[in-house]
Amino acid sequence: MSHFLGILYIPPSKQLTKETQLQVLGLWLLVQSLSFIVAGASVTALLVYDDLKATSFPVFMALVIVTNVSGALAALSTLAGTILIEREWYDGNISSSF
């Protein structure tokens, strides 16, 4: 079984190197941050334009869908990052000197 970590393809026989770990962590932080920013902006737009459902229903639905998708992506990104960090911590690859 192959593994896809973000946009990086990791074959099952290859272990993560330090550079790959840093790439995955950077990608994880980028996706998580951008997802939370997009979700926050769409929720803010929904709150500011409170009559949007009555005036422009397609825009309202688009904002609701963007909020749900970006929130789900942020939650999945958080879970993936937590799993990655805990796996590396358990394997002893992360220094515990802090």
N, C-alpha and C positions, 0 to 999 in steps of 0.2 A: 504494500500500500504506500502510495506517495503522500507527501505532506506539502500543503500549500500554506505558507506563513505570509499572509498579506499577498504581495505580488512576487515574492521570492519562492522559487521552487526548490525544495530540499528533498533529494532522493532518500529513500528509507535507509540506505546503507551509510549515508554520510552524516557524521556528527556535526553539530553546529560549532563553527570556529568562533573565536572572540569577535572577529570582524563581522561575521554573519549575525551574531547575537546583537551587536551594536546596531546593525542595519535594521533588524527586526524590531528592536526596542525603539529606534528612531521612527520607523514607520508606524508602530503602535501609538506612540505619543502624538504623532501628526494626525493620524486618523481619529484618535480619541478627541483631541483638542478641536479639530475642525468640525467634528460631528456635534460636539456640545455647543460650539459657537453657532452653527446653523440652526440647531434646535432652539437655542435661546433667542436667536433673532426672529425665528418664525413664531414662537410663542409671544414675543414682544409685539410683533405685528398684529397677531390675533387680539391681543389685549388693547392695543392702541386703537385699532379699527374695529370697534365692538359691533358696528352695524354692517360688517362686511358680508355676513350670511344673507342679509336681506337685499343688499345692493348688488353684490357680485358673487353669486354662489360658486361658480367655478374657481375663482381665486381663493375663496374661503376653503374649498375642498383641497385645493393644491397646497395651501399652507398647512392644513391638518395632515395631509399625507407626508409632506416634507418633515413636519414635526415628528410623526411616528417613525418614519424611516431613519432619520438622523438620530433620534433617541435610541432606537433599536441597535443601530450601528455603533453608537457610543457605548452602549451596555455590552455588546458582544466584544468590542475592542478592549474594554476594561477586563472582561473575563479572560480573553486570550492573553493579555499582558500579565495578569495575575498568575495564570497557569504557567506561562513561560518563566516568570521570575521564580515561582515556587519550585518548578522542576529543576531549574539551574541551582537554586539554593539547596535543594535536597541532594542533588548530584555532587554538591561540593564545588561547583565551578565558580561561584561568586564568593569573593573574599568576605569573611565575616569580621573584618578588622575595624569596623566603624562603630 
